[in-house]
Structure formats: structure tokens, C-alpha cells
């Protein structure tokens, strides 16, 4: 097996750093790892997210968006996630939302665009 020179290692490290922090991909869930923090995302609801019923959160699909650094435009990443809603009010289809991913890999609506 050939040995890599320092420049090759640096190129590999650069690619890994860039791919790990790609804004268009959600971070991998850290299931069961308590205390590792949460990830926040901007998204648009693909459908209405139902309201909470008693102790059962509502659910619906959210398309994750990222801000394109060149244009400043919010762009659909192509990644959809199931998000939970603890509000007694449903979130309408096509609503901009801020969601977070908890330590167990679940996504939760925390802010809805009410404008």
C-alpha cells in the first residue's frame, strides 16, 4: 500500500471538514446521548403538522432549508424530516418553521412563522 505525503493528508482533512459541515445535510442523530446539545434547522412544512392531543404530540413533514451563502436565499436541501408539535394548535402547510433536533434524534417545531 503506498504511503501518502503530508499534502495528501491535508487534502483529505479538508474534504472531511467540508463534508461534515455541509449546511444542506442534517447532522446525524445522537440517539441516547444526553447532554450533547441540539441542532437547529429552518424548514417549510410540507403538510399541516397536527396539534398535540393530550400527551401525544402532533406530527407532520418538514423540508429542511439552508441559507445559500452566495445568494442569501433560503434553499430547500432536499431532506425531509418528521417533526413533532407540542402546541395545541396545528401548524399550517407551507409555513416557515424553526425546528430543533434533540439528543434522541427527534425533530420538534419550536417557532412558527405566524405572519
MORARA-V840390 format. One line per field, one symbol per residue. burial: I if it has 16 or more other ideal C-beta (glycine too) atoms within 10 Angstrom, else O. A space follows every 50 residues. Layout:
BEGIN
burial = ???
END
This chain:
BEGIN
burial = OOOOOOOOOOOOOOOOOOOOOOOOOIOOOIOOOOOOOOIOIIIIIOOIII OIOOOOIIOIIIIIIIOOOOOOOOOOIOOOIOIIIOOOOIIOOOIIIOII IIIOIIIIIOOIOOO
END
